[in-house]
C-alpha cells in the first residue's frame, strides 16, 4: 500500500500548488534550465497578454524562448502589429510576473494558435 501522506500541500493548507510557484525551484534543480525558463515564460504569457491585449490575446500563443526573445504565434499581420505595439509592456509584465528578466524581446510569427 502506498503512503500518500508525504505529499506536499500548498501553502494555503490544501489542494494543488500553482506551477508558477514550483518553477523557480525546478529551475535551480534542472539539468536543462533553459528549457524550464522557456516553459515558465510560456506558462505566464496567457495571463499577462490577456491583461494587456484583451481579447486579441486569446488568439496568440507563445511557443519559444531563445536568447531572451519570446516567439509568439499570431493569426494575421494586423495582430502581429498589435503585439509589437505593446511589446515593451508585455516584456515588462512577463518579467515582473516571473520576478526575473528572462524576456528581452518579442518576435511574432504568422500561423494558427496551436495547443
VENCORZI-V489360 format. One line per field, one symbol per residue. ss: DSSP state (2 for helix, 1 for strand, 0 for the rest). phi: phi as a letter, one per 30 degrees, with the letter a starting at -180 (. if undefined). burial: + if it has 9 or more other ideal C-beta (glycine too) atoms within 8 Angstrom, else -. A space follows every 50 residues. Layout:
# VENCORZI-V489360
ss = ???
phi = ???
burial = ???
This chain:
# VENCORZI-V489360
ss = 00022200000000000022222222222000222222222222222222 22222222201111110011111100222222222022222222222200 000011111100000
phi = .dccddddcdedjaiccddddddeddedcddbddddddddddddeedddd dccideedccbdbabbhicccbdbdadddddddddcedddddddddddib dcccabccbdlddcd
burial = ---------+------+--+-++--++--+-----+++++++++++-+++ -++--++--++++-+---++++++----++-+++-++--++-+++-++-- -++-++-+++--+--
